[in-house]
Amino acid sequence: MIPIARPQMGEEEKELVWSALSSGALAQGARVRELEERFATFIGAPHAIATSSGTTALHLALLGLGIGPGDEVVTVPFTFIASATSILFTGARPTFVDVEPRTFDMDPDRVEAAITPSTRAIMPISLYGQPADMEAIEGIAERFGLAIVEDAAQSHGAAISDRRSGTWGTGAFSFYPTKNMTTGEGGMITTADGAYADRVRLLREHGMKVRYHHDVLGYNFRMTDIHASIGLAQLAKLPDYNRRRRENAARYDRELRGVITPAVRAGVTHVYHQYTLRVNRRDEFVERLAQRGVGTGVYYPIPVHRQAPLIAAGYGDQRFPVSELLAEQVVSIPVHPSLSDDELASVIEAVNETAEELGPLLVDTTVEA
Ligand SMILES: Cc1ncc(COP(=O)(O)O)c(C=O)c1O
């Protein structure tokens, strides 16, 4: 079976991890600082703050803005649940707006109507590796005096023109194993605001600048030097990984038939964390691809407002037709950098044969949502 993800660990990762283990410095230390510096340079952000996961990066990013009870953050329901739960963790409430059906990202035209006097921030998700329409969102944020927290968990190295994901307001990245680069578990906050970076660092470490002197209620959201060691090796390979993902996607764009392939907005560098199709009769599609040896993934089968914790928080009756339709139609095929030419050809053959078998019911183009 060609898997939907295949994290690649080489000698570089092993050597750096082994040297971290041998040094005895295991918790947050020099390796974490080095990863922060290199990641900041790569993204083009003046500051980067490493965290224990993408979820804690989002949570901390919001805490650093002082967001809490009584506040609202505008985000989308077509995402991984951590986007919304990170808002709930602070005591604030997410306000959901629907996504745009071709790019899967936040529809900026819907944002303004969702803003109330309690709104403090907008959290677009750069889903599957395509930056959200950050320029439009930045315009709205500036007009209403709102902060931006970009959930860049899936968009390391993605860009609009030559400006990378993570450089509009605050960026929050994940280094989970299936991501474009990994540290095992880990995350990163990026920002241009030095005072904000200091506040976030303080909250990350028990509210402590001087050892055992705690200035504010803080957390332990630190990354370890062991994880940062993996990250340093991975970051060096990220440009090549992303290039291969983009080449694989370009081949799919050219050769796939009978399915809706992902749309990319003009001027955007998509880094294809996922290559996501839209199909009808998804269960049959997935089953037939599996029979042909091709693994798939569905990100995500249930929109966030329909998940139990959000239903409990009172969102269950809200309707987001585009997100709900996409949750039924999306299916991702392997696009990761370790795919061989033969594997790519097998995926293309499997998709095209399946599309032909399932025929016109495969794609209902009348439903643009
Ligand atoms: C869009 C999105 N947001 C947030 C997260 C949370 O990241 P993590 O799993 O590193 O906590 C992920 C990754 O799983 C994600 O894909």
The ligand as an SDF file (V2000), in Angstrom:
LIG
                    3D

 16 16  0  0  0  0  0  0  0  0999 V2000
   -4.7050   22.8890   10.9150 C   0  0  0  0  0  0  0  0  0  0  0  0
   -4.0510   22.3590   12.1640 C   0  0  0  0  0  0  0  0  0  0  0  0
   -4.1090   23.0750   13.2920 N   0  0  0  0  0  0  0  0  0  0  0  0
   -3.5210   22.6590   14.4260 C   0  0  0  0  0  0  0  0  0  0  0  0
   -2.8630   21.4540   14.4930 C   0  0  0  0  0  0  0  0  0  0  0  0
   -2.3070   21.0110   15.8080 C   0  0  0  0  0  0  0  0  0  0  0  0
   -0.9640   20.6770   15.7530 O   0  0  0  0  0  0  0  0  0  0  0  0
   -0.3630   19.5380   16.7170 P   0  0  0  0  0  0  0  0  0  0  0  0
   -0.8900   18.2270   16.2510 O   0  0  0  0  0  0  0  0  0  0  0  0
    1.1250   19.6780   16.4870 O   0  0  0  0  0  0  0  0  0  0  0  0
   -0.7530   19.8560   18.1050 O   0  0  0  0  0  0  0  0  0  0  0  0
   -2.7490   20.6660   13.3320 C   0  0  0  0  0  0  0  0  0  0  0  0
   -2.0080   19.4040   13.2870 C   0  0  0  0  0  0  0  0  0  0  0  0
   -2.2750   18.3660   13.7030 O   0  0  0  0  0  0  0  0  0  0  0  0
   -3.3900   21.1150   12.1470 C   0  0  0  0  0  0  0  0  0  0  0  0
   -3.3490   20.3820   11.0370 O   0  0  0  0  0  0  0  0  0  0  0  0
  1  2  1  0
  2  3  1  0
  2 15  2  0
  3  4  2  0
  4  5  1  0
  5  6  1  0
  5 12  2  0
  6  7  1  0
  7  8  1  0
  8  9  2  0
  8 10  1  0
  8 11  1  0
 12 13  1  0
 12 15  1  0
 13 14  2  0
 15 16  1  0
M  END
$$$$
